Amino acid sequence: MTCIRKFIVSCFVTMLCPALLYSASEPVQLNEAFIMLTVSKLKGNSFYKVLVNDNEDPYLDVADILTNYFDLTDVRCEVSRMYCEGVLQPEKNIFWIDGRALRYGDQEEGSSPEPLPDDAMIVQDGKCWLRYDIFSKWFPTAVKWNLSSYYLSFVPEFKLLSERRSMREQELKRAETYSRQRELVEEATPLEPQDKFRPELKYHAGVAKRPQEDVSGEFRYDLNVDVFKGTFQNGMPLNYDRNGWDTSRPYWLYRWKDKSWFDLMEFGDSTFQEADLLVPNVTAENGFRFDSREIMYGEGKININERATPGANIDIYRDGVYMGSTTAGPDGRYYFSNIVVNGQSRVIAKIYYPDGSEEFKEIVISDDNGMVLPSGKFEERAFTGDTIYGRMYYMALRYGLFKNVSMGLSAFKFPATEKASMMGDIAMRPFPSVSFLGQGMFTGRNIDRAFRVNTTLLYPNYIQIEHR
């Protein structure tokens, strides 16, 4: 009996072992099914292919969901490694999942990998399939599976490609409206005083008494009068202490602004403002100032000729103001001409690629100190006034010789000097990010030289190099 029992057991083991070996070597095969799938309210499929396990939990094709429904870019799945990844735009965050290491996560700062259940990801039919509930843990999205109706819905917390394109269209409409409003304001004729005489007076008075101190007081008035299509200003601060009243800083000024043949003319307590390297700015009393043109720092036009992916949409903004849009051609080139800029303007190209990714390119215009004139334009300036050192005189003539190149000649008569000094200057902006100003002053016996280079090549760092 013992021999017969051993014989029966050995035969049973011999028959069972191949079956066990076979089941261990073969991966579990899930059944094919079709469900209704929706992603937000924008995408869906009423006959979407999935795989289901014995509990009828749907497994989804990772590459298909990431590419066609979540609108990720650069999606790749390596079946042999059970590894998938994709880039979520426009944040450019990389989401990855590793079925062999049983980990998933993303590359956002501060995030760490999460454990993946061993039955959550499988390989079948040459594809990587992921159980539906893992998507809500892997991505910022809500998911709901209705077994009775075979209906699976995703509600992403990120924007799909169609939503981002709709947001861009709305942004462009707002930007165009704002740009037109700015153009109307810039083209509008400045308002001039309508009344022949319209005064406005502001005043302030105060008295103070602090412990162990004498009584102090102050009084100040500022008078503005619109008269003869100009503005007269007068004011004086009065301060009182134990030494009496102090009236050391009264002022007066009469100004014409934005006239047909000049930008500024004023009499009174005026300020000499220039970008000269060899002459400082000063404030003078009983002076006169004349500017034929408004000082515009870095004023000019630039052309943008860059390259992107063919079919990409590009929007141009200058200092937050929309300037225009274009589409990259078959060779990827895009071109904008005559973009008006000022000193230290920020020109931003917002590039929207066909796959949904985005890129911002920025051009910062270097400050040319208002010395570069438009080609063919003249500029005249004059100034005189009483400084603390004596009377000062100044006259200047500049001309826009070429595009982004200007030359000028100035005459100075400094206080306590017998003869006037002559100064020549050349200003240029060879590139939007580089400007140059060179000056030389002849004082009779000596020649003083100076130059300045401004660059924004290392933006956001502004670099200025001076030599005097």
Residue pairs with C-beta under 8 A, 6 or more apart in sequence:
27 122
27 123
27 124
28 53
28 122
29 124
30 51
30 52
30 53
30 59
30 122
30 124
30 129
31 51
31 52
31 53
32 49
32 50
32 51
32 52
33 49
33 50
33 51
33 52
33 56
33 58
33 150
34 47
34 48
34 49
34 50
34 150
35 48
35 50
35 58
35 150
35 151
35 152
36 44
36 45
36 46
36 47
36 48
36 149
36 150
36 151
36 152
37 44
37 45
37 48
37 69
37 152
37 153
37 154
38 44
38 151
38 152
38 153
38 154
39 69
39 70
39 153
39 154
39 156
39 160
40 154
40 155
40 156
40 160
40 163
42 160
42 162
42 163
43 68
43 69
43 160
48 152
49 61
50 58
50 59
50 60
50 61
50 129
50 152
51 58
51 59
51 122
51 124
51 129
52 58
52 59
53 59
53 119
56 147
57 131
57 132
57 133
57 145
58 131
58 132
58 145
58 152
59 122
59 129
59 130
59 131
59 132
60 129
60 130
60 132
60 135
61 127
61 128
61 129
62 77
62 84
62 97
62 121
62 127
62 128
62 129
62 130
63 75
63 76
63 77
63 84
63 127
63 128
65 130
65 135
66 72
66 75
66 84
66 86
66 95
67 75
67 86
69 154
70 86
70 88
70 139
70 141
70 156
70 160
71 89
71 160
71 161
71 356
72 86
72 87
72 88
72 89
72 95
73 86
73 87
73 89
73 355
73 356
73 357
74 85
74 86
74 87
75 84
75 85
75 86
75 87
76 84
76 85
76 86
77 83
77 84
77 127
77 128
78 84
79 123
79 126
79 127
79 128
81 98
81 99
81 100
82 98
82 99
82 100
82 121
82 123
82 128
83 96
83 97
83 98
83 99
83 100
83 128
84 96
84 97
84 128
85 94
85 95
85 96
85 97
86 94
86 95
87 93
87 94
87 95
87 357
88 94
88 95
88 106
88 139
88 158
89 161
89 164
89 355
89 356
89 357
89 358
90 164
90 356
90 357
90 358
91 108
91 158
92 357
93 106
93 107
93 108
94 106
94 107
95 104
95 105
95 106
95 138
95 139
96 104
96 105
96 106
96 107
97 103
97 104
97 116
97 121
97 130
97 134
97 138
98 104
98 116
99 116
99 121
99 122
99 123
99 128
102 115
102 116
102 117
102 118
103 113
103 114
103 115
103 116
104 113
104 114
104 116
104 134
104 137
104 138
105 111
105 112
105 113
105 114
105 138
106 138
114 137
114 138
116 134
117 131
117 134
119 131
120 130
120 131
120 134
121 128
121 129
121 130
121 131
121 134
122 128
122 129
123 129
132 143
132 145
132 152
133 143
133 145
135 141
135 143
135 154
136 142
136 143
139 156
139 158
140 156
140 157
140 158
141 154
141 155
141 156
141 157
141 158
142 154
142 155
142 157
143 152
143 153
143 154
143 155
144 152
144 153
145 151
145 152
146 152
159 167
161 356
164 356
164 358
165 352
168 313
168 315
168 352
172 315
172 322
172 325
175 315
175 317
175 321
175 322
176 322
178 321
178 322
179 321
179 322
179 323
182 321
190 257
190 258
192 229
193 226
193 227
193 229
193 230
193 231
195 226
196 227
196 228
197 225
197 226
197 227
198 225
198 226
198 227
199 223
199 224
199 225
200 223
200 224
200 225
201 221
201 222
201 223
201 224
202 221
202 222
202 223
203 219
203 220
203 221
203 222
204 218
204 219
204 220
204 221
205 217
205 218
205 219
205 220
206 217
206 218
206 219
207 215
207 216
207 217
208 215
208 216
208 217
209 215
209 216
214 241
214 242
216 239
216 240
216 241
217 239
217 240
218 237
218 238
218 239
218 240
219 237
219 238
219 240
220 235
220 236
220 237
220 238
221 235
221 236
222 233
222 234
222 235
223 232
223 233
223 234
223 235
224 231
224 232
224 233
225 231
225 232
225 233
225 234
226 232
229 256
230 254
230 255
230 256
230 257
231 254
231 255
231 257
232 252
232 253
232 254
233 251
233 252
233 253
233 254
233 255
233 268
234 250
234 251
234 252
234 253
235 250
235 251
236 247
236 249
236 250
236 251
237 247
237 249
237 250
238 245
238 246
238 247
239 245
239 246
240 246
251 268
251 269
252 268
252 269
253 266
253 267
253 268
253 269
253 270
254 266
254 267
254 268
255 264
255 265
255 266
256 262
256 264
256 265
256 266
257 263
257 264
259 265
261 292
262 290
262 291
262 292
263 291
263 292
263 293
263 294
264 289
264 290
264 291
264 294
265 289
265 290
265 291
266 288
266 289
267 287
267 288
268 285
268 286
268 287
269 283
269 284
269 285
269 286
269 287
270 283
270 284
270 287
270 288
270 289
270 383
270 385
271 281
271 282
271 283
271 284
271 289
272 281
272 282
272 283
272 284
272 289
272 383
272 385
272 392
272 394
273 281
273 295
274 281
274 381
274 394
274 396
275 369
275 370
275 371
275 437
276 410
276 423
276 425
276 439
277 437
277 439
277 450
277 451
277 452
277 466
277 468
278 423
278 439
278 441
278 448
278 450
278 468
279 394
279 412
279 423
282 385
282 387
282 392
283 387
284 383
284 384
284 385
284 386
284 387
284 392
285 385
285 386
286 385
286 386
287 383
287 384
287 385
287 386
288 382
288 383
288 384
288 385
289 382
289 383
289 385
290 380
290 381
290 382
290 383
291 381
292 378
292 379
292 380
292 381
293 373
293 377
293 379
295 370
296 342
296 343
296 370
297 342
297 343
297 344
297 367
297 368
297 369
297 370
298 341
298 342
298 343
298 344
298 345
298 365
298 366
298 367
298 368
298 370
298 372
298 429
298 435
299 340
299 341
299 342
299 343
299 370
299 372
299 374
300 340
300 341
300 372
300 374
300 403
300 404
300 429
301 338
301 339
301 340
301 341
302 339
302 341
302 347
302 363
302 365
302 432
303 335
303 336
303 337
303 338
303 339
304 316
304 334
304 335
304 336
304 337
304 339
304 347
304 349
304 363
305 333
305 334
305 335
306 333
306 334
306 349
306 361
307 328
307 331
307 332
307 333
307 334
308 314
308 328
308 332
308 334
308 351
308 353
308 359
309 328
309 332
309 353
309 354
310 328
310 329
310 330
310 331
310 332
311 327
311 328
311 354
312 327
312 328
312 332
312 334
312 351
312 352
312 353
312 354
313 325
313 326
313 327
313 328
313 351
313 352
314 325
314 326
314 327
314 328
314 334
314 349
314 350
314 351
314 352
315 322
315 324
315 325
315 349
315 350
315 352
316 322
316 323
316 324
316 325
316 336
316 339
316 347
316 348
316 349
316 350
317 323
317 347
317 348
317 350
318 339
318 340
318 341
318 345
318 346
318 347
318 348
319 342
319 345
319 346
323 336
323 339
323 347
324 336
326 334
326 335
326 336
327 334
328 334
339 347
341 347
341 365
341 432
342 365
343 365
343 366
343 367
343 368
343 369
343 370
344 364
344 365
344 366
344 367
344 456
344 462
345 364
345 365
346 362
346 363
346 364
346 365
347 362
347 363
347 364
347 365
347 432
348 360
348 361
348 362
348 363
349 360
349 361
349 362
349 363
350 358
350 359
350 360
351 358
351 359
351 360
351 361
352 358
353 359
362 459
363 432
363 433
364 432
364 433
364 456
364 459
365 432
365 433
365 456
366 429
366 431
366 432
366 433
366 434
366 435
366 454
366 455
366 456
367 435
367 454
367 462
368 427
368 429
368 435
368 437
368 454
369 427
369 435
369 437
369 452
369 454
371 398
371 406
371 408
371 425
371 427
371 437
372 400
372 404
372 405
372 406
372 427
372 428
372 429
372 435
373 379
373 398
373 399
373 400
373 406
374 400
375 400
375 401
375 402
375 403
376 400
377 399
377 400
378 397
378 398
378 399
378 400
379 396
379 397
379 398
379 399
379 408
380 395
380 396
380 397
381 394
381 395
381 396
382 394
382 395
382 396
383 392
383 393
383 394
384 391
384 392
384 393
384 394
385 391
385 392
386 392
387 415
389 414
389 415
389 416
390 415
390 416
391 413
391 415
392 412
392 413
392 414
392 415
393 411
393 412
393 413
393 420
394 410
394 411
394 412
394 413
395 410
395 411
396 408
396 409
396 410
396 411
397 408
397 409
397 410
398 406
398 407
398 408
398 409
398 425
399 406
399 407
399 408
400 406
401 407
404 428
404 429
404 430
405 426
405 427
405 428
406 426
406 427
406 428
407 424
407 425
407 426
407 427
408 424
408 425
408 426
408 427
409 422
409 423
409 424
410 422
410 423
410 424
410 425
411 420
411 421
411 422
411 423
412 420
412 421
412 422
412 423
412 441
413 419
413 420
413 421
414 421
419 444
421 441
421 442
421 443
421 444
422 441
422 442
423 439
423 440
423 441
423 442
424 439
424 440
425 437
425 438
425 439
425 440
426 436
426 437
426 438
427 435
427 436
427 437
427 438
428 435
428 436
429 435
429 436
430 436
433 455
433 456
433 457
433 459
434 453
434 454
434 455
434 457
435 453
435 454
435 455
436 451
436 452
436 453
437 451
437 452
438 449
438 450
438 451
438 452
439 449
439 450
439 451
440 447
440 448
440 449
440 450
441 447
441 448
441 449
448 468
449 468
450 466
450 467
450 468
451 466
451 467
452 464
452 465
452 466
452 467
453 464
453 465
453 466
454 462
454 463
454 464
455 462
455 463
455 464
456 462
456 463
457 463
